[in-house]
Amino acid sequence: MAQAPFTELQVVIAADPPARLDKALARDVPEAAALSRSRLMRMIAEGCISREGVVVDDPRAKVAEGDVLVLRLEAAAEVETVAQQIALDVVYEDAALIVVNKPAGMVVHPAPGSPDRTLVNALLHHCADSLSGIGGEKRPGIVHRIDKDTSGLLVAAKSDHAHHHLAAQFERHSVMRRYLALVHGLPDAGDPRLRGVRGASFEAGNILKITSQLARHKTDRQKQAVVWSNGRHAVTRARVLAGYGTPPALSLLECWLETGRTHQIRVHLAHAGHGLVGDPVYGGRRKLSPAALGEEAVAAVGAFSRQALHAETLGFEHPDTGESMAFHAPLPKDMQALIATLPSA
């Protein structure tokens, strides 16, 4: 059967929307749709957005909570991304999807500065023609992303049905994602400083909860920032697994996402004053005490060249069978080696 030239995506405007159509779409379009702000603007101008059957072509048009906007998308087009034989750590694979344990340093899909040797190039070779495309451009199977220098689990779809089903789960925030993060300091409910951080609270079991909105940084468009209006709702929870040093200068956290926004864990933990070790964007440079950690540990932390973040657990409903599935990936060797140098609290 020939592929239809267009497909449709429904977007429901969430609570407290920005006044303008373009800003509301930029906030509420699912991240899995891979629609940039500039592409949304072109779609508005080209008459590809409608509400109740009427085309809305003014980016300044007013929208309200609950409005259903229909976006007409061009069908996935072939791109010149080449298949490359790159080793993959495949955790699970069937006819509908593939779960891989991505190494730190691998970009998920080609972009300026990273035209090849990406996960997409590897998947094109590994899966041949069985990957899905969505968003008007073939980005084979990519339903969600993790940062280049974050290691861990990622699922890719091998059919359009699986792609849409998995994307819907991510949009509903029903996917289980747990990360391991090595951070500066040790979050504790008894810390009076944390009680003064806007958006930070503690739940039973000394679980740190950070609630805010996230949006692109005003001056650095490559960064995300905590905001309190006109952003995307974001909730991160974290609990301490281990502390290191006397007094504790570092801690290993288990973090889980109620939402899944770009750089969410990195931004939220930095906002709370517990930036990730090695994070060049949000972590900041912290002077560690050799008296608390020892010279070897301080040197090892200073030499760690990426954010110490690992996507350890991924759980979702199988798009074909409805089975609940969960996968786990152990800490990578670089994080294991770093932690091995740290003295227990």
C-alpha positions in Angstrom: 0.0 0.0 0.0 1.4 3.5 -0.9 2.2 5.7 1.9 -0.2 8.6 2.5 1.4 12.0 1.7 0.2 13.4 5.1 -0.5 12.3 8.6 -2.2 14.1 11.4 -1.2 14.8 15.0 -3.7 16.0 17.6 -2.5 18.4 20.3 -4.6 19.3 23.3 -3.8 22.6 24.9 -2.9 22.2 28.5 -3.7 24.4 31.5 -2.5 28.0 31.7 -1.5 28.3 28.0 0.5 31.1 26.6 -1.8 33.6 24.9 -0.5 33.0 21.4 -0.9 29.9 19.2 2.8 29.6 18.3 3.9 29.7 21.9 1.2 27.3 23.0 2.1 24.8 20.4 5.8 25.1 21.2 5.0 24.2 24.8 2.4 21.5 24.3 3.5 19.5 21.1 4.9 16.2 22.3 8.7 16.1 22.3 8.5 12.8 20.6 7.0 14.5 17.5 10.4 16.2 16.9 8.8 19.5 15.8 11.1 22.5 16.3 9.7 26.0 16.9 10.8 27.1 13.4 9.0 24.2 11.8 5.8 24.9 13.8 6.0 28.5 12.5 6.2 27.3 8.9 3.3 24.9 9.5 1.2 27.7 10.8 2.1 29.9 7.8 1.4 27.1 5.4 -2.1 26.4 6.8 -1.2 23.1 8.3 -2.9 23.8 11.7 -6.6 23.6 12.2 -9.1 23.9 15.1 -12.6 22.4 14.8 -12.0 22.0 11.0 -11.0 25.6 10.5 -7.4 26.5 9.5 -5.6 28.7 12.0 -2.8 30.5 10.1 -2.1 33.4 12.5 0.7 32.7 15.0 -0.9 35.3 17.3 -4.3 33.6 17.4 -5.6 33.1 20.9 -5.9 29.6 22.3 -7.6 28.2 25.4 -7.1 25.2 27.7 -8.7 22.2 26.2 -8.5 23.4 22.6 -7.8 20.5 20.2 -5.4 21.5 17.4 -4.8 19.2 14.4 -1.4 19.4 12.8 -1.1 18.1 9.3 2.3 16.6 8.9 4.1 15.5 5.7 4.8 11.8 5.7 8.2 10.7 6.7 10.7 11.5 3.9 13.9 9.7 3.2 17.1 11.4 4.5 20.7 10.8 3.6 21.5 9.3 7.0 23.6 6.3 6.2 23.7 2.9 7.8 26.9 2.3 9.7 28.2 -0.9 11.3 28.6 0.3 14.8 28.5 -2.1 17.8 25.3 -2.0 19.8 24.6 -3.3 23.3 21.2 -4.8 22.5 19.3 -5.5 25.7 16.0 -6.7 24.0 14.7 -6.9 20.5 11.6 -8.2 18.8 9.6 -7.4 15.6 8.1 -4.2 17.2 11.0 -2.6 19.1 14.6 -2.7 20.2 16.0 -1.7 23.6 19.7 -0.7 23.6 22.1 0.3 26.3 23.7 3.5 24.8 27.3 4.3 25.8 28.3 7.7 27.0 29.6 9.8 24.1 27.2 8.5 21.4 24.7 11.0 20.0 21.2 9.7 19.4 20.6 11.1 15.9 22.6 13.1 13.4 22.7 16.9 13.9 25.1 19.7 13.0 28.4 18.8 14.5 27.5 15.1 14.7 26.6 14.0 11.1 27.3 10.3 11.6 28.4 7.6 14.0 25.2 8.1 15.9 22.7 5.7 17.4 20.5 6.2 14.3 23.3 5.2 12.0 23.9 2.1 14.0 20.2 1.2 14.1 19.8 1.7 10.4 22.5 -1.0 9.9 21.3 -3.3 12.6 17.6 -3.2 11.8 17.8 -2.5 8.0 14.4 -1.3 6.8 12.3 -2.2 9.8 12.5 1.2 11.6 9.7 3.7 11.8 9.8 7.4 10.8 7.7 10.2 12.2 7.5 14.0 12.3 7.9 14.7 8.5 11.5 13.4 8.5 12.8 9.9 8.9 14.4 9.6 12.3 14.5 5.9 12.5 12.5 4.6 15.4 13.5 7.4 17.8 10.8 7.8 20.4 12.8 9.5 23.2 16.3 10.7 23.7 19.0 10.7 26.3 21.9 13.2 26.1 25.1 12.4 24.3 27.1 12.1 27.5 24.4 10.2 29.5 24.7 6.4 29.3 21.9 3.9 29.6 18.7 2.5 28.2 16.7 3.7 25.2 13.9 2.1 23.2 13.4 2.5 19.5 10.4 1.5 17.5 10.4 -0.8 14.5 6.9 -0.1 13.2 4.8 3.1 13.0 2.2 1.4 15.3 4.9 0.8 17.9 6.2 4.3 17.5 2.9 6.0 18.0 2.0 3.6 20.9 5.3 4.2 22.7 5.2 8.0 22.0 1.7 8.1 23.6 3.1 6.3 26.7 5.8 8.9 27.0 3.3 11.7 26.6 1.1 10.2 29.4 4.2 9.9 31.6 3.4 6.2 32.1 6.9 5.1 31.1 9.1 4.1 34.1 12.5 5.8 33.9 15.0 5.6 36.7 18.5 7.1 36.6 21.5 6.9 38.8 23.3 10.2 39.3 26.5 11.1 41.2 26.0 14.6 42.6 27.6 17.2 44.8 26.4 17.2 48.3 23.8 15.0 49.9 20.1 16.1 49.7 18.4 15.8 53.2 15.1 16.9 54.5 16.8 18.4 57.5 18.8 20.8 55.3 17.4 24.3 56.0 18.9 25.5 52.7 16.8 23.1 50.7 13.7 24.2 52.5 14.3 27.6 51.0 14.7 26.5 47.4 11.5 27.2 45.4 9.9 24.1 44.0 11.9 21.7 46.3 10.1 19.6 48.9 10.5 16.3 50.6 8.1 13.3 50.7 8.1 10.3 53.1 11.3 8.4 53.0 13.5 11.4 52.6 12.6 11.6 48.9 13.4 14.9 47.3 10.8 16.2 44.9 11.5 19.1 42.6 8.6 20.7 40.7 8.9 23.5 38.3 8.4 24.5 34.6 11.3 24.2 32.2 12.0 26.3 29.1 14.9 27.2 26.9 17.4 29.5 28.6 16.8 33.2 27.5 20.4 33.8 26.4 21.8 30.3 25.8 19.4 28.4 23.5 21.4 25.2 24.0 20.4 25.1 27.7 17.2 24.6 29.7 16.2 26.8 32.6 13.8 26.5 35.6 10.9 28.9 35.0 7.6 29.5 36.7 5.4 30.4 33.7 5.1 29.6 30.0 7.3 26.5 30.3 6.7 22.8 30.4 5.6 21.2 33.7 8.4 19.0 35.1 8.7 16.9 38.2 11.8 15.0 39.4 12.1 12.8 42.4 15.4 11.5 44.0 16.5 9.5 46.9 20.0 9.0 48.4 21.5 5.5 47.8 24.9 6.3 49.3 27.0 9.2 50.6 30.7 9.7 50.2 33.1 11.6 52.4 33.1 12.9 56.0 31.1 15.1 56.0 29.4 13.8 52.9 30.7 15.8 49.9 29.1 13.6 47.2 26.1 11.2 47.0 24.7 8.6 44.6 21.0 9.3 43.9 18.3 7.2 42.3 16.2 9.7 40.3 12.9 9.1 38.6 10.9 11.2 36.2 7.2 12.0 36.5 7.7 14.0 33.3 10.5 13.7 30.7 11.9 17.1 29.6 15.2 17.9 27.9 18.0 17.9 30.5 15.4 17.6 33.3 17.4 15.8 35.9 20.5 17.9 35.2 18.6 21.2 35.5 16.5 20.2 38.5 19.4 18.9 40.6 21.5 22.0 39.8 18.5 24.2 40.8 18.4 22.3 44.1 22.1 22.9 44.6 23.1 19.3 43.9 24.6 19.5 40.4 25.9 16.4 38.7 29.6 15.5 38.9 31.3 16.2 35.6 28.3 18.2 34.1 30.0 21.0 32.1 26.7 22.9 31.5 24.8 22.8 34.8 27.1 21.1 37.3 29.4 24.0 37.9 32.9 23.7 39.2 32.9 22.7 42.9 36.0 22.7 45.0 36.1 19.4 46.9 37.9 18.9 50.2 40.8 16.4 50.3 40.1 16.2 54.0 36.6 14.9 53.3 37.3 12.7 50.3 41.0 12.1 50.1 43.4 13.3 47.4 42.8 10.3 45.1 39.0 10.8 45.1 39.3 14.5 44.5 41.6 13.9 41.5 39.3 11.3 40.1 36.2 13.5 40.4 38.1 16.4 38.7 39.1 14.2 35.8 35.7 12.8 35.2 34.8 14.2 31.8 31.0 13.8 31.5 27.9 14.2 33.6 27.7 11.2 35.9 24.2 10.2 34.9 23.1 6.7 33.8 19.6 5.7 32.6 19.4 2.5 34.7 15.8 1.3 34.4 13.3 1.6 31.5 9.8 0.2 31.8 6.8 0.4 29.4 3.8 -1.5 28.0 4.6 -3.5 24.9 2.8 -1.8 22.0 1.6 -5.1 20.4 1.0 -7.5 23.4 0.2 -5.0 26.2 2.7 -6.8 28.4 4.5 -4.7 31.1 8.2 -4.8 30.4 11.1 -3.5 32.5 14.8 -3.5 31.6 17.9 -2.7 33.7 21.4 -1.7 32.8 24.2 -1.7 35.4 26.4 1.3 35.9 29.0 1.7 33.2 32.6 1.0 33.9 33.6 4.7 34.1 31.1 5.5 36.9 31.9 2.3 38.7 35.6 3.2 38.6 34.9 6.7 39.9 32.7 5.5 42.8 35.3 2.9 43.7 37.7 5.7 44.6 35.2 7.4 46.9 35.2 6.8 50.7 31.8 5.9 52.3 30.2 8.6 54.4 
